[in-house]
Amino acid sequence: MSALTKLTLKGAIDGLAAKDFTSVELTKAHIDAIEGARGLNAYILETPEQALDMAAASDARRAKGEAGPLDGAPLGVKDLFCTKGVRTTACSKILENFVPAYESTVTSNLWRDGAVMLGKLNLDQFAMGSSNETSYFGPVTNPWRAKDSNKALTPGGSSGGSAAAVAADLCLGATATDTGGSIRQPAAFTGTVGIKPTYGRCSRWGVVAFASSLDQAGPIAKTVEDAALLLNSMSGHDEKDSTSLDVPTPDFTQFVGKSVKGLRIGVPKEYRVDGMPAEIQKLWDDGVAWLKEAGCEIVEISLPHTKYALPAYYIVAPAEASSNLARYDGMRYGLREEGANLAEIYENTRASGFGDEVKRRILIGTYVLSAGYYDAYYLKALKVRRRIAEDFDNAWTKVDAILTPTAPSAAFGLGENSSDPIAMYLNDVFTVTTNLAGLPGLSLPAGLDANGLPLGLQIIGKPLDEGTVFSVAGAIEKAAGFTAKADKWW
């Protein structure tokens, strides 16, 4: 049965259609795998009974010839997506016992198309982190280990549970969210594929908010085609989300494998940062060579405001977070600590319920929004954000897509950067620009470093042009031939 967990999402759906196995068998195999991998801490809540019920219902639909595009496929759900009747915590103490009475739009779309929920996946608390170490439920351990080392590595963050679960074959795919790189950086650290679509492509309704103008849902999967399959279902207009785009959803799988001959691919000179490991530069050069061989024209471009992206992001995102997280006050839902008066209840609840990193970002956000600092910080950051978007607008007159590294290093050890917030924030140096500009960005594994750890390349596309991103990613996936998997030690 363990062979079933090694299937890709596409392979599993094809096998179900051919009646090689049932959804119940496929789901049981994944439940067994999850039970045997609890040491990774990828899942913070397992829902085996619900999964088997959903699988049985899927098998019944398939027997009647009513199967949907994802029917019978077991998936994991990042614990930022509200799931009706199933605890949703954002991996925080303040929501430790919160059970939503409603389903997020993205997960509703997946269940509509027949997918099966295996459980809720770990993440950095309120999606604030780059290593999955800020979770109230403890860190996730990356299934990958460096050669000749037993050191526990981070799977990246904030979607560390999603990435680790996919990499360890604990689900066929997973939902994730990306505010500054939280899909793409974990995908790069775990040898998986992750795409952050255009802002507004997937509904944010029912997703616990971090920074509303930056947050975007997307999938983490084993292959580019699997990511396209999942994004097909996750996307779509939603009247409940005022930022949801009323645009048709193409069949993204049709773009995977499509010829990229004649496409102009931009290589931004500003992404060659000081101190970047030679292995990352070599991987980038390999990507350029592969796309040249596939018939692409490589164009050196400039995105001059890139150096301001990280500081601008770490003003805008905390500002929005401080506003969004004001709702957790001990009054309406979630944790409530007692106090002598209302102000004390607020103070005690928030002091107890939020972790250190969340408190840090709330304080930064409140500071930059305060009278006297609003113009100096927040308004200036918004102006920088506009310039970054204009850099990309100018680039699109010359190129069809952009190729960069995903992260400045391979996965690092748990605890290595946790005492240095700046070192942690620098993990997002290649990814935050696409969130600030609202563009689609995809990370796929393209090689291993000297220690045998996966490294990722990132493709950035024009607004709503995920199709080209998938085509370019498909070409790189084919040329790279990346098939490495983590050696099972858990």
Buried (B, 14 or more C-beta within 10 A) or exposed (E): EEEBBEBBBBBBBEBBEEEBBBBBBBBBBBBBBBEBBEEBBBBBBBBBEBBBBBBBBBBEBBEEEEBBBBBBBBBBBBBBBBBBEBBBBBBBBBBBEBBBEEBBBBBBBBBEBBBBBBBBBBBBBBBBBBBBBBBBBEBBBBBBBBEEEEEBBBBBBBBBBBBBBBBBBBBBBBBBBBBBBBBBBBBBBBBBBBBBBBBBBBBBBBBBBBBBBBBBBBBBBBBBBBBBBBBBBBBBBBEEBEBBBEEEBBEBBEBBBBEBEEBBBBBBEBBEBEEBBEBBEEBBEBBBEBBEEBEBEBBEBBBBBBEBBBBBBBBBBBBBBBBBBEEBBBEEBBBBBEBEEEEEBBBBBBEEBBBEBBBBBBEBBBBBBEEEBBEEBBEBBBEBBBBBBBBBEEBBEEBBBBBBBBBBBBBBBBEBBBEEBEEBBBBBBBBBBBBBBBBBBBBBBBBBBEBBBBBBBBBBBBBBBBBBBBBBBBBBBBBBEBEBBBEEEB
